[in-house]
Amino acid sequence: MSTPPLDTLTLPNVIETLDYETALAALIADARARLNAAGIAWDVDTLETDPIMILLEAWAYRELLLRARVNDAARANLLAFAAGSDLDHLAAFYDVARLADETDDRLRARTRLTIMGRSAGGPDERYRAVVLGVSTRIRDVAIWREVTDPTVRVSVLTTEGDGEADAALLAAVQTALERPDIRVVSDRFVVSSAVQQAVDVTMTVRLEATASASILTDLPDLIAADWLTESLLGLDLTHSWLIAHAMRSGVTRVEVVSPVSDIEVDSTRAIALGTITIIDGGRGR
């Protein structure tokens, strides 16, 4: 049974929903009961200048601040919500330390992988956590085995350029995986870059009659930037994706010249966009 993503879980009961009016109403009811028990009639809770109401409103506000602080303390102990130094301490409990310049989201994901892969030599989450712990330059990693072969194949995608991993980074990943406290005796690692091909793209783009010609110049950079925001491992390069991301304001028609057909990759690989060439397709609708 797979573990659900943290952001799909419902809000835990320990985190209370706060409401000022509810807190104030409870304080008013309590004050009225106490005053009545002392023989003091008090029924001016709608009068804003009443001294008791002024105090109750202040107490209600302070109670909300206190309850909010309790909520914050509860969040600090939950992986889905912990941030900053609170997250550092929570991760440290699982022997995970923040890398230089590592974001909360990345540290949180790496900590979760470590928890899921507590076995000394696996499951795959264990190896994923080890690889991601090598450097913040690593954007994503795929771990897989083929049939009964003990070889563990590792595909690394970086945050830099087109995502291709250089030799030094691959060597660092190999070293981390082969540490005696990490590797199972029977496992052998083959580490490679997830990006193994760069695909050049050529498109014919037609503009509206009044559209700026600069659109044609800007499109290559815009499309390349959009590609890098995707989850690239296993993402096919399709004509439909290229057309959708070339259809900017002022563009009326897009035709993909090359690649001539969609390019498919498996979940362990990624495609890098090479040179993007835009051909002026004229004006019209």
N, C-alpha and C positions, 0 to 999 in steps of 0.2 A: 504494500500500500504506500503510495507516494505521499510525502509531506506537503501540505498546501502552502503556497506562498504566504508570507507574513501579512501582506497587505490585503489578503482576502479574508482574514479572520475578523470576527465581530469584535467590537470593543469589549474588553474584559470588564467584569462586574466591579472589580476593585476601583476602576476609574468612574467616579460619580458624575452624573450630569448635573450641572449647577444652574440654579435659577434664583435670581434675587427676590422676585415677588413671592415665590414659595417660601423662601427662608424668612422673609419679613412677616408673612401671614402666620407662620408657626410661632414667631416671637410675640406677635400681637395676641394670639390666642393664649399663649402661656402667661403673658403679663396680665391679661384680663382675669384669668382664672386665679392667679396669685393675689391680685388686688381684691377681687370679690371675696376670696377666702379671708382676707384681712378686714372685710367690712367696708371697703372703699369702692364706691361705684365709679367705674371708668368706661365711658362709651364715646369718647371723642377721638377715636382712632382715625377719623377722616379729616381731622383738623391738623394741617401741616405745622402750625405754630405751637401745637401742644408739646410741652417739654418731654413727656414720655415718648411721644411719637418720634421726636428728633433723636432721642437716645436709641430707640428701637431700630430706626433706619441706619444709624451709625453701626450698631451691633450687627445688623444683617449684612452690611457691607464688609465688616471685618470678618464675619463668619465665612463669607464667600471667599475672601482672601486666604483664610486658613484652610478651607476645604480645597481650594485650588492648589495650595502648596502640598497638601496631602496627595492630590492627583499627580502633581509633578514628581513627587517622591516615588509614587507607584510606577509611573512611566519610566523613571530612571533605572528601574530594576527589570524592565521588559525589553528584550532585544528589538522588538518592532518599533519602540519609541525612544530608547536611550540615544543620547547624542553627546558629542564632545567628550569631556573627561569622564562623564558617567558611562559612556559606551566603552571608553578605554578600560575602565575598571571591570566592566562586565565581560569584555573580551579577554582580559587578563586571566579571569577565572578559568577560561578554557585554553590557557597558554597561547593566546593570540595577541600579538603586539601590533600597534598601528605602524605602518610604514611611513616614511617621510612623505608629506603631501598627500597622504591617503584620505579620501573623503569618508564621511560617516557611512554613506550608502555602500561603498565598497568594503569597508571594514565590517559592516553589519552582515553583508552577504558572505564574506570570507569566514566570519565567526560561525555563521549558520552551517556552512559547509563542513567546518571543523567538527561541530557538534554531530552532524549527520554521519560523519565518517570517522568515528572514534576508534574503529578497529585499526590495529597497528599497520596493516598493509592493505587497506581498502575499507569500504567499497570505493567506487570511483570518486565520490565526494571528497574522500580523504586526499587523493592525489590532486584533485582540482584545487583544494584549499592550499596544498603545498605549492603548486605552481603559481597561484595568484599571490602567494606570500613572497615570491621572489622579487617582484618589482611592480610598482604602480604603472609601469609602461605596458603591462599585460592587461588587455581589455577583456579577453575571454579565452577560454580553453576548452577543448573537447578531449575526452578520455574514452578510449574504446579498445576492445579486444576482438580479434577475429577468430571465431569458432572456439576451439579448445587450445589455441596457441597461447602460451604464457606471456607472449610479448604484449606489453602495454603500449599502445600508440598514443602519442600526445601531440595535439595540434594547437599551436599558439597563435593568437591574434593580438596585435599590439594596438596601442592608441595613437601611434605615430604614422604620419603619411598615409599610405594606402593600407596599412595594417600588417605589412610583411615584417616578420621577426628576423633580426640580424643574427649572425653566427654567435656573437658574444652572449646575447640574451638566451639563445637556445642552449648554449653550453652551461649557462647559469641554471637553467631549468633542469637540465640533465643531472648536474651535480646535486641539486636539492633533492631530486627524486631518488638518487642512489645513496643517500645517507643511510647508515645502518639502522637507524631508528625509524626509518620511513619504508624502506623497500622490503618486500617479502622475498625470501631467498630465491624463489622460482621465477620472480618477475624480471623481465628485461624491458628496458624502455627505448623506444624509438621516438625521438622528439623532432618535430619539423614545424615549419611555418604553415599556418592555415591558408595563407595567400600563396598560391602556387601559379597563378596566372593573372595577367593584366589584360583586360579586354578593351580594345579601342572601339569607340562609338562614333558613328556618323549619322546625323539626322538632318532632314530637310524641314525647315520651319517657315511657315507663311505667317505674315503679320497683317493686322488691320491697316487700313489705309492711313490712319493718323498715328499709328504706333511709332515710338522712337526706334530707330535702327540700332540703338545701343543694346536693345534686348538681345539681339543675336550675339553680341560680344559678351554679355553678362551670363548667358545661359550655361556655358561650360562650367564655370565656377559654382553657379547655383546648383546645378545637377550633381556635381562632385560633392558638394557640401551636404546635400540631402542624402546621398548614398552613405556617407560616413555616420549619419545619425541612426541608421538602421542597425538591427541586430544581424550582423553580417554572416555569422556562421550558418551555413545551410541556406542562405538566401539566393534564389535563382535570379539571374539578370534577365528580365523579360521585357518584351516590347511594350507591354501595358504599363510597366513601372516607368520606363523611360518617357513614354508619351505623357503619362500623368504628371510627371515632374517637370516636363518641358512646357506644359500648357499654363503659362503665366499670363498675367493681364496683358492684353495686346496681341497674344498669339491666337491664331484661328485654326491652324492645322499643323500637325506634326507627323512626319513619316520617317520611320527608322530604316536607314539604308544598311547599316551594319551595326551589330552582327545580323546576319540574315535570318536567324531564328533565335528563339530563347536559349539561354545557356543555363543548364542545370548543374547544381553541385549537391553533394551529400551534406549531412549535418556536421561533418568534421572539417569542411573546407569553406573558404571564403573567396569571393571574386574581388579583384581590385579594378577600378575603372582606370583605363589608360588615357590616351588622348581623346578628348571629346571634340569633334568637328561639327560645326553648324553650317549648313548650306542655306543660303538665302533662297527661300521658295517664293519670293515675290510678295505682292499685296493682294488682299481679297478676303472674302468670307467663306 
